[in-house]
Amino acid sequence: MTDLKMLALYLGIAIVLSLVMGRSVLFRRILGSRDHDEKAARRTEKERYVHTIASSGTGVTPETLYGRTTFRATWGLRLVGLALSSCVLFMLGQSVWTDMILGKVGGDAFWFLGAVAVWIYYNFYIFTYEVTIFEGEIINSTWLLGRARFPLHKLKHFEHDTSGFYRLEFAGGGMTYVLQYVQGRDRLHRALKEALEMETYAPVPGLPR
């Protein structure tokens, strides 16, 4: 198997495990997830470096307009994601580009096109990501580039995921992942903590009963 095929296999296994085992608290704990108020584990030097850059911009005030507060990905995260994904794509494509220049276009070229598609998708998602709080709801960007809405008063648990997201669980079975590296991160975190203190079926503040 080539490096590209092995990478696709590993990604496939990771996605399947995440979908099948992701609802298991024990499985998430093994991977390093922690509750929202739990102290973070000690990071390695490389992890601290990436975390510091990705956090650049978390202190920026989020956009607020007519009661709608929008939190967007920090420029630090966008640049880190773009740089790292571009390096991976470059390393994967070296042998493929050499073969193409020599006129030897094999099956690896098609795998590389798939890697390019993933690179485009990932960076488009990060650069356009936003989560909004409006009229008692949290409106989040999904992995399918759509929008998902959840009532904040039904939030029953959220935790820090090792992938850099908050994992939110709602009464009734709803679940979504909210990016942690956003402008106004502290304000978003406070809003989520306050939502936990609300009664599950309490009326949404600001709306008629």
For each residue, the residues with C-beta under 8 A, 3 or more apart:
1: 5 6 9
2: 5 6 108 111
3: 6 7 92 95
4: 7 8 92 96 108 111 112 114 115
5: 1 2 8 9 111
6: 1 2 3 9 10
7: 3 4 10 11 92 115
8: 4 5 11 12 111 114
9: 1 5 6 12 13
10: 6 7 13 14
11: 7 8 14 15
12: 8 9 15 16
13: 9 10 16 17
14: 10 11 17 18
15: 11 12 18 19
16: 12 13 19 20
17: 13 14 20 21 22
18: 14 15 21 22
19: 15 16 22
20: 16 17
21: 17 18 24 27
22: 17 18 19 27 28
23:
24: 21 27 28
25: 28 29
26: 29 30
27: 21 22 24 30 31
28: 22 24 25 31 33 159 161 167
29: 25 26 32 33 34
30: 26 27
31: 27 28 162
32: 29 41 162
33: 28 29 159 160 161 162 167
34: 29 38 39 40 41 159 160
35: 38 159 160
36: 158 159 160 166 189 192 193
37: 193
38: 34 35 160
39: 34
40: 34 43 160
41: 32 34
42:
43: 40 47 48 51
44: 47 48
45: 48 49
46: 49 50
47: 43 44 50 51
48: 43 44 45 51 52
49: 45 46 52 53
50: 46 47 53 54 80
51: 43 47 48 54 55
52: 48 49 55 56
53: 49 50 56 76 77 79 80
54: 50 51 74 76 77 80 164 181
55: 51 52 58 74 76 181 185
56: 52 53 74 75 76
57: 60 74 75 76 77 183
58: 55 74 181 182 183 184 185 186
59: 184 185 186
60: 57 74 183 184
61: 64 183 184
62: 69 70 71 72 182 183 184 187 188
63: 69 70 72
64: 61 67 68 69 70
65: 68 70
66:
67: 64 134 135 206
68: 64 65 132 133 134
69: 62 63 64 132 133 134 184 187
70: 62 63 64 65 130 131 132
71: 62 130 131 132 133 182 183 184 185 187 188
72: 62 63 129 130 182 183
73: 77 78 126 127 129 130 179 181 182 183
74: 54 55 56 57 58 60 77 78 181 182 183
75: 56 57 78 79
76: 53 54 55 56 57 79 80 181
77: 53 54 57 73 74 80 81 126 164 179 181
78: 73 74 75 81 82 123 126 127
79: 53 75 76 82 83
80: 50 53 54 76 77 83 84
81: 77 78 84 85 122 123 126
82: 78 79 85 86 123 126
83: 79 80 86 87
84: 80 81 87 88
85: 81 82 88 89 119 122 123
86: 82 83 89 90 119
87: 83 84 90 91
88: 84 85 91 92
89: 85 86 92 93 115 116 119
90: 86 87 93 94
91: 87 88 94
92: 3 4 7 88 89 96 112 115
93: 89 90 96 97 112 115
94: 90 91 97 98
95: 3 98 99 108
96: 4 92 93 99 100 108 109 112
97: 93 94 100 101
98: 94 95 101 102
99: 95 96 102 104 105 106 108 109
100: 96 97 103 104 105 109
101: 97 98
102: 98 99
103: 100
104: 99 100
105: 99 100 109
106: 99 109
107: 110 111
108: 2 4 95 96 99 111 112
109: 96 99 100 105 106 112 113
110: 107 113 114
111: 2 4 5 8 107 108 114 115
112: 4 92 93 96 108 109 115 116
113: 109 110 116 117
114: 4 8 110 111 117 118
115: 4 7 89 92 93 111 112 118 119
116: 89 112 113 119 120
117: 113 114 120 121
118: 114 115 121 122
119: 85 86 89 115 116 122 123
120: 116 117 123 124
121: 117 118 124 125
122: 81 85 118 119 125 126
123: 78 81 82 85 119 120 126 127
124: 120 121 127 128 145
125: 121 122 128 129 141 143 145
126: 73 77 78 81 82 122 123 129
127: 73 78 123 124
128: 124 125 141 145
129: 72 73 125 126 141 179 182
130: 70 71 72 73 141
131: 70 71 138 139 140 141 178 179 182 188
132: 68 69 70 71 138 139 140
133: 68 69 71 137 138 139 152 188 191
134: 67 68 69 137 139
135: 67 204 206 207
136: 151 152 153 204 205 206 207
137: 133 134 149 150 151 152 204
138: 131 132 133 149 150 152 155 168 176 178 195
139: 131 132 133 134 147 148 149
140: 131 132 147 148 149 150 176 177 178
141: 125 128 129 130 131 145 146 147
142: 145 146 147 148 176
143: 125
144:
145: 124 125 128 141 142
146: 141 142
147: 139 140 141 142
148: 139 140 142 176
149: 137 138 139 140
150: 137 138 140 154 155 168 170 174 176
151: 136 137 154 170 204
152: 133 136 137 138 155 191 192 195 198 204
153: 136 195 198 199 200 201 202 203 204
154: 150 151 170 171 172 174 200 201
155: 138 150 152 158 168 169 170 171 192 195 196 198
156: 169 170 171 196 200
157: 168 169 196
158: 36 155 166 167 168 169 178 192 196
159: 28 33 34 35 36 166 167
160: 33 34 35 36 38 40 166 167 180
161: 28 33 164 165 166 167 177
162: 31 32 33
163: 177
164: 54 77 161 179 180 181
165: 161 177 178 179 180
166: 36 158 159 160 161 177 178 179 180 192
167: 28 33 158 159 160 161 175 177
168: 138 150 155 157 158 175 176 177 178 192
169: 155 156 157 158 174 175
170: 150 151 154 155 156 173 174 175
171: 154 155 156 174 200 201
172: 154
173: 170
174: 150 154 169 170 171
175: 167 168 169 170
176: 138 140 142 148 150 168
177: 140 161 163 165 166 167 168
178: 131 138 140 158 165 166 168 188 192
179: 73 77 129 131 164 165 166 182
180: 160 164 165 166 185
181: 54 55 58 73 74 76 77 164 185
182: 58 62 71 72 73 74 129 131 179 185 188
183: 57 58 60 61 62 71 72 73 74
184: 58 59 60 61 62 69 71 187 188
185: 55 58 59 71 180 181 182 188 189
186: 58 59 189 190
187: 62 69 71 184 190 191
188: 62 71 131 133 178 182 184 185 191 192
189: 36 185 186 192 193
190: 186 187 193 194
191: 133 152 187 188 194 195
192: 36 152 155 158 166 168 178 188 189 195 196
193: 36 37 189 190 196 197
194: 190 191 197 198
195: 138 152 153 155 191 192 198
196: 155 156 157 158 192 193
197: 193 194
198: 152 153 155 194 195 202
199: 153 202
200: 153 154 156 171
201: 153 154 171
202: 153 198 199
203: 153 207 209
204: 135 136 137 151 152 153 207
205: 136
206: 67 135 136
207: 135 136 203 204
208:
209: 203
